[in-house]
Amino acid sequence: MQTNAHVLFVDDDRHLTRTMQDFLNHEGFNVTTAGHAEAALKALDTCKPDIIILDISMPGMGGIGFLKQISNEDGSMKYPVLVLTARAAMNDFFHTLAVDGFLPKPCSEIDILRMINQILNKRKVKTNKSRTVLIGEDDPRILTDLLQSFETAGYHPHCAKSGSEILEQAVSILPDVIIIKEIFPGMNGSSVSGLLKSIPKTENIPIIIHDETRSRGPAPMHKAEKYLFAADFSDLLHAVIQLIPPTEPA
């Protein structure tokens, strides 16, 4: 449980706001609420939240206008932001918003808590200078072995089990390197890589694609730093070490 972290919850749905305030207070968070973007900006005059949970569709300035107000000159956000949106397709947002995570509405209290902890843990990991690896793998046995291999080597691994989940996780945790299998549920690794390289927030993250269905031949069109054929655990670990050593230099 995260304790003492300060959440600014911005949403014009009063019932949801009250429910989430009670729930997050019970989970140990300090919560400030705002019913619209203008009130949220005023709240920032007196509070410095560890994370902002933001509804996009609100009257007045709205969520997009609020994000512009808390953006740095380079487009990054002054605070970690988790966006709540009723849009079914979130890919449009990935190209325009440098936020830490997205959740579609309606979403559960547990989903929001999971994303809050994920975003805050990412910041803690970065502070501790651990290298994060996002692993795209849908085979539970292989995933378990990969997670263990990278943890043993001194990395902080995260996992995703589909192409869309890789996109969500990559924007949320901003890993130091991403490993994707080419044949993957939802969309193949090359397609995921292309999308990630087109997103300003993730375009510079090194990507390794591996294809266990082929042992040689030309790689498909891709935008990854490495494309490995029939890669085993040691090959993937070696490729990651070449791109990103396990720890940052002191």
Contacts in CASP RR format, 6 or more apart in sequence:
PFRMAT RR
TARGET T0000
AUTHOR 0000-0000-0000
METHOD contacts of the structure
MODEL  1
MQTNAHVLFVDDDRHLTRTMQDFLNHEGFNVTTAGHAEAALKALDTCKPD
IIILDISMPGMGGIGFLKQISNEDGSMKYPVLVLTARAAMNDFFHTLAVD
GFLPKPCSEIDILRMINQILNKRKVKTNKSRTVLIGEDDPRILTDLLQSF
ETAGYHPHCAKSGSEILEQAVSILPDVIIIKEIFPGMNGSSVSGLLKSIP
KTENIPIIIHDETRSRGPAPMHKAEKYLFAADFSDLLHAVIQLIPPTEPA
1 27 0 8 1.000
1 28 0 8 1.000
2 27 0 8 1.000
2 28 0 8 1.000
2 29 0 8 1.000
2 116 0 8 1.000
2 117 0 8 1.000
2 120 0 8 1.000
3 28 0 8 1.000
3 29 0 8 1.000
4 28 0 8 1.000
4 29 0 8 1.000
4 30 0 8 1.000
5 28 0 8 1.000
5 29 0 8 1.000
5 30 0 8 1.000
5 50 0 8 1.000
5 51 0 8 1.000
5 116 0 8 1.000
5 120 0 8 1.000
6 29 0 8 1.000
6 30 0 8 1.000
6 31 0 8 1.000
6 32 0 8 1.000
6 47 0 8 1.000
6 48 0 8 1.000
6 49 0 8 1.000
6 50 0 8 1.000
6 51 0 8 1.000
7 24 0 8 1.000
7 29 0 8 1.000
7 30 0 8 1.000
7 31 0 8 1.000
7 32 0 8 1.000
7 49 0 8 1.000
7 50 0 8 1.000
7 51 0 8 1.000
7 52 0 8 1.000
7 53 0 8 1.000
7 116 0 8 1.000
8 31 0 8 1.000
8 32 0 8 1.000
8 33 0 8 1.000
8 34 0 8 1.000
8 40 0 8 1.000
8 43 0 8 1.000
8 44 0 8 1.000
8 47 0 8 1.000
8 49 0 8 1.000
8 51 0 8 1.000
8 52 0 8 1.000
8 53 0 8 1.000
8 79 0 8 1.000
9 17 0 8 1.000
9 20 0 8 1.000
9 21 0 8 1.000
9 24 0 8 1.000
9 31 0 8 1.000
9 32 0 8 1.000
9 33 0 8 1.000
9 34 0 8 1.000
9 53 0 8 1.000
10 33 0 8 1.000
10 34 0 8 1.000
10 35 0 8 1.000
10 36 0 8 1.000
10 37 0 8 1.000
10 39 0 8 1.000
10 40 0 8 1.000
10 52 0 8 1.000
10 53 0 8 1.000
10 54 0 8 1.000
10 55 0 8 1.000
10 58 0 8 1.000
10 63 0 8 1.000
10 66 0 8 1.000
11 17 0 8 1.000
11 20 0 8 1.000
11 33 0 8 1.000
11 35 0 8 1.000
11 53 0 8 1.000
11 54 0 8 1.000
11 55 0 8 1.000
11 58 0 8 1.000
11 84 0 8 1.000
12 35 0 8 1.000
12 36 0 8 1.000
12 55 0 8 1.000
12 58 0 8 1.000
12 59 0 8 1.000
13 55 0 8 1.000
14 35 0 8 1.000
17 33 0 8 1.000
17 35 0 8 1.000
19 109 0 8 1.000
20 31 0 8 1.000
20 53 0 8 1.000
20 109 0 8 1.000
20 112 0 8 1.000
21 31 0 8 1.000
21 33 0 8 1.000
23 109 0 8 1.000
23 113 0 8 1.000
24 31 0 8 1.000
24 113 0 8 1.000
24 116 0 8 1.000
25 31 0 8 1.000
27 113 0 8 1.000
29 116 0 8 1.000
32 43 0 8 1.000
32 47 0 8 1.000
32 49 0 8 1.000
34 40 0 8 1.000
34 42 0 8 1.000
34 43 0 8 1.000
35 58 0 8 1.000
36 58 0 8 1.000
36 59 0 8 1.000
36 60 0 8 1.000
36 61 0 8 1.000
36 62 0 8 1.000
37 58 0 8 1.000
37 60 0 8 1.000
37 61 0 8 1.000
37 62 0 8 1.000
37 63 0 8 1.000
37 65 0 8 1.000
37 66 0 8 1.000
37 69 0 8 1.000
38 60 0 8 1.000
38 61 0 8 1.000
40 52 0 8 1.000
40 54 0 8 1.000
40 66 0 8 1.000
41 66 0 8 1.000
41 69 0 8 1.000
41 70 0 8 1.000
44 70 0 8 1.000
48 79 0 8 1.000
49 79 0 8 1.000
50 79 0 8 1.000
50 80 0 8 1.000
50 120 0 8 1.000
51 79 0 8 1.000
51 80 0 8 1.000
51 81 0 8 1.000
51 82 0 8 1.000
51 100 0 8 1.000
51 116 0 8 1.000
51 119 0 8 1.000
51 120 0 8 1.000
52 70 0 8 1.000
52 79 0 8 1.000
52 80 0 8 1.000
52 81 0 8 1.000
52 82 0 8 1.000
53 81 0 8 1.000
53 82 0 8 1.000
53 84 0 8 1.000
53 112 0 8 1.000
53 116 0 8 1.000
54 63 0 8 1.000
54 66 0 8 1.000
54 67 0 8 1.000
54 81 0 8 1.000
54 82 0 8 1.000
54 83 0 8 1.000
54 84 0 8 1.000
54 99 0 8 1.000
55 63 0 8 1.000
55 84 0 8 1.000
55 85 0 8 1.000
55 105 0 8 1.000
56 62 0 8 1.000
56 63 0 8 1.000
56 64 0 8 1.000
56 83 0 8 1.000
56 84 0 8 1.000
56 85 0 8 1.000
56 86 0 8 1.000
56 87 0 8 1.000
57 63 0 8 1.000
57 85 0 8 1.000
57 86 0 8 1.000
61 69 0 8 1.000
64 97 0 8 1.000
67 77 0 8 1.000
67 81 0 8 1.000
67 97 0 8 1.000
67 99 0 8 1.000
70 77 0 8 1.000
70 78 0 8 1.000
70 79 0 8 1.000
70 81 0 8 1.000
71 77 0 8 1.000
71 78 0 8 1.000
71 98 0 8 1.000
72 78 0 8 1.000
75 98 0 8 1.000
75 200 0 8 1.000
76 98 0 8 1.000
77 98 0 8 1.000
77 99 0 8 1.000
77 100 0 8 1.000
80 100 0 8 1.000
80 119 0 8 1.000
80 120 0 8 1.000
80 123 0 8 1.000
81 99 0 8 1.000
81 100 0 8 1.000
81 101 0 8 1.000
82 99 0 8 1.000
82 100 0 8 1.000
82 101 0 8 1.000
82 102 0 8 1.000
82 103 0 8 1.000
82 112 0 8 1.000
82 115 0 8 1.000
82 116 0 8 1.000
82 119 0 8 1.000
83 93 0 8 1.000
83 97 0 8 1.000
83 99 0 8 1.000
83 101 0 8 1.000
83 102 0 8 1.000
83 103 0 8 1.000
84 103 0 8 1.000
84 104 0 8 1.000
84 105 0 8 1.000
84 107 0 8 1.000
84 112 0 8 1.000
85 93 0 8 1.000
85 102 0 8 1.000
85 103 0 8 1.000
85 104 0 8 1.000
85 105 0 8 1.000
86 104 0 8 1.000
86 105 0 8 1.000
87 93 0 8 1.000
87 104 0 8 1.000
88 104 0 8 1.000
90 102 0 8 1.000
90 104 0 8 1.000
90 168 0 8 1.000
91 167 0 8 1.000
91 195 0 8 1.000
93 99 0 8 1.000
93 102 0 8 1.000
94 167 0 8 1.000
94 171 0 8 1.000
94 195 0 8 1.000
94 199 0 8 1.000
94 201 0 8 1.000
95 198 0 8 1.000
95 199 0 8 1.000
95 200 0 8 1.000
98 200 0 8 1.000
98 201 0 8 1.000
99 171 0 8 1.000
100 119 0 8 1.000
100 122 0 8 1.000
100 171 0 8 1.000
100 172 0 8 1.000
100 174 0 8 1.000
101 115 0 8 1.000
101 119 0 8 1.000
101 168 0 8 1.000
101 171 0 8 1.000
101 172 0 8 1.000
102 168 0 8 1.000
102 171 0 8 1.000
102 172 0 8 1.000
103 111 0 8 1.000
103 112 0 8 1.000
103 115 0 8 1.000
115 172 0 8 1.000
118 172 0 8 1.000
118 173 0 8 1.000
119 172 0 8 1.000
119 173 0 8 1.000
122 132 0 8 1.000
122 172 0 8 1.000
122 173 0 8 1.000
122 174 0 8 1.000
125 132 0 8 1.000
125 156 0 8 1.000
126 132 0 8 1.000
129 247 0 8 1.000
129 248 0 8 1.000
130 154 0 8 1.000
130 155 0 8 1.000
130 156 0 8 1.000
130 247 0 8 1.000
131 154 0 8 1.000
131 155 0 8 1.000
131 156 0 8 1.000
131 176 0 8 1.000
131 177 0 8 1.000
131 244 0 8 1.000
131 245 0 8 1.000
131 246 0 8 1.000
131 247 0 8 1.000
131 248 0 8 1.000
132 155 0 8 1.000
132 156 0 8 1.000
132 157 0 8 1.000
132 158 0 8 1.000
132 173 0 8 1.000
132 174 0 8 1.000
132 175 0 8 1.000
132 176 0 8 1.000
132 177 0 8 1.000
133 150 0 8 1.000
133 155 0 8 1.000
133 156 0 8 1.000
133 157 0 8 1.000
133 158 0 8 1.000
133 175 0 8 1.000
133 176 0 8 1.000
133 177 0 8 1.000
133 178 0 8 1.000
133 179 0 8 1.000
133 240 0 8 1.000
133 244 0 8 1.000
134 157 0 8 1.000
134 158 0 8 1.000
134 159 0 8 1.000
134 160 0 8 1.000
134 166 0 8 1.000
134 169 0 8 1.000
134 170 0 8 1.000
134 173 0 8 1.000
134 175 0 8 1.000
134 177 0 8 1.000
134 178 0 8 1.000
134 179 0 8 1.000
135 143 0 8 1.000
135 146 0 8 1.000
135 147 0 8 1.000
135 150 0 8 1.000
135 157 0 8 1.000
135 158 0 8 1.000
135 159 0 8 1.000
135 160 0 8 1.000
135 179 0 8 1.000
136 143 0 8 1.000
136 159 0 8 1.000
136 160 0 8 1.000
136 161 0 8 1.000
136 163 0 8 1.000
136 166 0 8 1.000
136 178 0 8 1.000
136 179 0 8 1.000
136 180 0 8 1.000
136 181 0 8 1.000
136 184 0 8 1.000
137 143 0 8 1.000
137 146 0 8 1.000
137 159 0 8 1.000
137 160 0 8 1.000
137 161 0 8 1.000
137 179 0 8 1.000
137 181 0 8 1.000
138 161 0 8 1.000
138 162 0 8 1.000
138 181 0 8 1.000
138 184 0 8 1.000
138 185 0 8 1.000
143 159 0 8 1.000
143 161 0 8 1.000
145 233 0 8 1.000
146 157 0 8 1.000
146 179 0 8 1.000
146 233 0 8 1.000
146 236 0 8 1.000
147 157 0 8 1.000
147 159 0 8 1.000
149 233 0 8 1.000
149 236 0 8 1.000
149 237 0 8 1.000
150 157 0 8 1.000
150 237 0 8 1.000
150 240 0 8 1.000
151 157 0 8 1.000
153 237 0 8 1.000
153 241 0 8 1.000
153 246 0 8 1.000
154 246 0 8 1.000
154 247 0 8 1.000
155 240 0 8 1.000
155 246 0 8 1.000
158 169 0 8 1.000
158 173 0 8 1.000
158 175 0 8 1.000
160 166 0 8 1.000
160 168 0 8 1.000
160 169 0 8 1.000
161 185 0 8 1.000
162 184 0 8 1.000
162 185 0 8 1.000
162 186 0 8 1.000
163 180 0 8 1.000
163 184 0 8 1.000
163 185 0 8 1.000
163 186 0 8 1.000
163 187 0 8 1.000
163 189 0 8 1.000
163 192 0 8 1.000
164 186 0 8 1.000
164 187 0 8 1.000
166 178 0 8 1.000
166 180 0 8 1.000
166 184 0 8 1.000
166 192 0 8 1.000
166 196 0 8 1.000
167 192 0 8 1.000
167 195 0 8 1.000
167 196 0 8 1.000
169 175 0 8 1.000
170 178 0 8 1.000
170 196 0 8 1.000
170 202 0 8 1.000
170 205 0 8 1.000
171 199 0 8 1.000
171 201 0 8 1.000
171 202 0 8 1.000
174 201 0 8 1.000
174 202 0 8 1.000
174 205 0 8 1.000
175 205 0 8 1.000
176 205 0 8 1.000
176 206 0 8 1.000
176 244 0 8 1.000
177 205 0 8 1.000
177 206 0 8 1.000
177 207 0 8 1.000
177 208 0 8 1.000
177 240 0 8 1.000
177 243 0 8 1.000
177 244 0 8 1.000
178 196 0 8 1.000
178 205 0 8 1.000
178 206 0 8 1.000
178 207 0 8 1.000
178 208 0 8 1.000
179 207 0 8 1.000
179 208 0 8 1.000
179 210 0 8 1.000
179 236 0 8 1.000
179 240 0 8 1.000
180 189 0 8 1.000
180 192 0 8 1.000
180 193 0 8 1.000
180 207 0 8 1.000
180 208 0 8 1.000
180 209 0 8 1.000
180 210 0 8 1.000
180 224 0 8 1.000
181 189 0 8 1.000
181 209 0 8 1.000
181 210 0 8 1.000
181 211 0 8 1.000
181 212 0 8 1.000
182 188 0 8 1.000
182 189 0 8 1.000
182 190 0 8 1.000
182 209 0 8 1.000
182 210 0 8 1.000
182 211 0 8 1.000
182 213 0 8 1.000
182 220 0 8 1.000
183 189 0 8 1.000
183 211 0 8 1.000
183 212 0 8 1.000
183 213 0 8 1.000
184 192 0 8 1.000
188 220 0 8 1.000
189 209 0 8 1.000
189 222 0 8 1.000
190 209 0 8 1.000
190 220 0 8 1.000
190 221 0 8 1.000
190 222 0 8 1.000
190 223 0 8 1.000
190 224 0 8 1.000
193 207 0 8 1.000
193 209 0 8 1.000
193 222 0 8 1.000
193 223 0 8 1.000
193 224 0 8 1.000
194 222 0 8 1.000
194 223 0 8 1.000
196 202 0 8 1.000
196 203 0 8 1.000
196 205 0 8 1.000
196 207 0 8 1.000
197 203 0 8 1.000
197 207 0 8 1.000
197 223 0 8 1.000
206 225 0 8 1.000
206 226 0 8 1.000
206 243 0 8 1.000
206 244 0 8 1.000
207 223 0 8 1.000
207 224 0 8 1.000
207 225 0 8 1.000
207 226 0 8 1.000
208 224 0 8 1.000
208 225 0 8 1.000
208 226 0 8 1.000
208 227 0 8 1.000
208 228 0 8 1.000
208 236 0 8 1.000
208 239 0 8 1.000
208 240 0 8 1.000
208 243 0 8 1.000
209 219 0 8 1.000
209 222 0 8 1.000
209 224 0 8 1.000
209 226 0 8 1.000
209 227 0 8 1.000
209 228 0 8 1.000
210 227 0 8 1.000
210 228 0 8 1.000
210 229 0 8 1.000
210 230 0 8 1.000
210 231 0 8 1.000
210 235 0 8 1.000
210 236 0 8 1.000
211 219 0 8 1.000
211 227 0 8 1.000
211 228 0 8 1.000
211 229 0 8 1.000
211 230 0 8 1.000
211 231 0 8 1.000
212 230 0 8 1.000
212 231 0 8 1.000
214 229 0 8 1.000
214 230 0 8 1.000
215 229 0 8 1.000
215 230 0 8 1.000
216 229 0 8 1.000
217 229 0 8 1.000
219 227 0 8 1.000
219 229 0 8 1.000
220 227 0 8 1.000
225 243 0 8 1.000
226 239 0 8 1.000
226 243 0 8 1.000
228 235 0 8 1.000
228 236 0 8 1.000
228 239 0 8 1.000
231 239 0 8 1.000
END
